[in-house]
Amino acid sequence: MLSWMPLGGYYITQHRRHFEHLNVWIKDHRGRASQIKYKHHDQPNEGLGVKLCPSANQRPEFEKRLDQAKEYAKKVQTTRFYVHEAWTALTVNVLPSITYSFPITRFTKAQLLRISRVLDNVFLPKLGVNRKMKRIAVYAPLEYGGINYYPSIETIQDQKGIGLVMRQLQLGKEISHDLRILIQTAQLESGMVTPILDDTTPRLPYMEPGQIMHLRDRLRDLDGSIVIEDIWYPTLQRERDESIMGKLAQLPGITKRELEHANQCRKYIKVITIAEMASICGRYIPPNRFNGKWRAKSSLKWARQPPPTGPMWDKFRQLIKRAFCFKRRHTRIEHQVPLDVPLGKWHKNARRHICYDAYRTKRVLFVKQQVYGPICYDRYVTNEERNYFVQEGISLKLPPDAHPVTTTVSRNENLIADQEFGSITDSTLLEYQKLDSDEEEVNGSNMEILLKSETLITCSDGSYDPITAKAAFNWRIVTDKELGLTECSAPVNTNPKYLNSYRAEYAGIRSLVNYLKTRGLTQKDITVYCDSKSCVDELNNDYDPSITDLEKPESDIIKSIKTMARTFKTLKFAWVKGHQDEDDDTPFEQRPLPVRLNIACDTAAKECMRNCIKPKKRARPME
């Protein structure tokens, strides 16, 4: 059990002397009581072979793995091995045992180096390699001049840790839900306005160490990223808006401690960007933002924390002035602080988590009702003759282009908006949400005909050239009466390491199913034909994949297709023999409809593959 106490603007774990005299008892279903033994929060509990601490202290687990490596090294040193026997002992017995807990550990480079030295000094001579050889030559692959013969402990931890997170996120079950909560919590704690696992370039030294931050640091060192669909992250609110912590972290000479204090103050007042902290007019920062007497009305769930101390507020005010108000930074504490660059128009597509008292569009003013319960707004319509607003009714929802304003009551008790309407679309946000990928162009879309038909016949085919390492697909949709032909051709954009003929087939099927789903055709009787029997058999196996299944090739795209297929009323995958035009001389018009569709798809996919340019931008993530 853990107990917390506020100290210096932070919550810290209480020392056991404060409550060690208290006994905790638990009863079973028969009423028999047992006393729970108390351990310090840094003392581990061993479960499933891993020593876990409530405080996330990984020192006990590291010491266990280091002792295990020393024990193995002592046994191997006194044993006579041939080279292949030493290699088998290392890869089959020693490394799997030592790295058993690596999917959930976050050992530092120094700790991993200590384990690696113990093993290297014993196994490298047994494998015929000089133990004084540079480790970069030992670990590097052949194409980079290495011997590609010996695994790196640090690489194993990265592979297992990143791989486990990826598979759990793809699996989409309880652990995936918990991981999303942790990632979104870390996103809120960081104060960044881009997904922290996607944009790993900015350094976040003020963040507490943990599994998510360890994962992000390793991704940054590897120049990698993880794109997670539908993950929450805050957005900029208006023109010339910036992330507070992103700007403070770039100040020259700033220390980690100063950033930690500033982040505590930012979280206490519940703001993320400077637009949320500044006045609604966007020209200055009110003085009550720096004393703890004001907190934003945020709809997000912020972590509980005690009020920051006076020196922390002083440092926060000083840093904000350096970053955003440098020109007129010599102002009194009780005075407002002018911004160096006034904020511009509000973004209409921004995610707003702060609840303001009033919003406006071009002709309508919305004023929040000061009542408990569901949020609703008094609706006021503009009077064009005298430039004021007259109440008309009540609204339960704000339009997307409404932005915050302040209001003034006139002598006639009518409302006047203090700011003019100014709302624009944030193009940078749209580009980020769209992802850098080539759009699939659909030709001959006859949606009206397809919507009227109860039965749809579809076919998809992929083509892959291992020499040029290019792949493409084509799919076609018609009704059972061969009307409303709709087709699409596109190159396959994926990691070249995983590109093969199966990937091309699955990519075409996924694009087809996604098109049917997004166009509202899920209630039709649909048959999808494909000339790859193994793909059809895999998609017809209606079972929930396990985490080990996600290690197989094309597992991500197969799971994505099956997830979307469950939303259809009737969606069947059927096999059709491919390349029948090469088997006999039967006229094309006399062949069955699925065969004709397959021949047309195969021809169009090959043509697209020959003429396409290899995609240079990242592929879309799978659901």
Buried (B, 14 or more C-beta within 10 A) or exposed (E): EEEEEEEEBBEEBBEEEEEEEEEEEEEEEEEEEEEEEEEBBEEBEEEEEBBBBBEEBBEBBBEBBBEBBBEBBEEBEEEEBEEEEBBEBBEEEBBEBBBBBBBBBBBEEEBBBBBBBBBBEBBBEBBEBEBEEEBEBBBBEEEEEBBEBBBBBBEBBBBBBBEBBBBBBBBBEEBBEEBBEEBBBBBBBBBBBBBBBBBBEBEBEBBEEBBBBBBBBBBBEEEEBBBBEEBBBBBBBBBBBBBBBBBBBEEEEBEEEBBBBBBBBBBBBBBBBBBBBBBBEBEBBEBEBBBBEBBBEBEEEBEEEBBBBEEBBBBBBBBBBBBBBEEEBEBEEEEBBBBEBEBBBBBBBBEBBBEBBBBBBEEBBBBBEEEEEEEBBBBBEBEEEEEBBEEEEEBEEBEEBBBBBBBEEEEEEBBBBEBEBBBBEBEEBEEBEEBEBBEBEBEEBBEEBBEEBEEBBBBBBBBBBEEEEBBBBBBBBBBEEEEBBBBBBBBBBBEEEEBBBBBBBBBBBBBBBBBBBEBEBBEBBBBBBBBBEEBBEBBEEEEEBEEEBBEEEBBBBBBBBBEBBEEBEEBBBEBBEBEBBEEEEEEEEEBEBBBBBBBBBBBBBBBBBEEBEEBEEBBBBBB
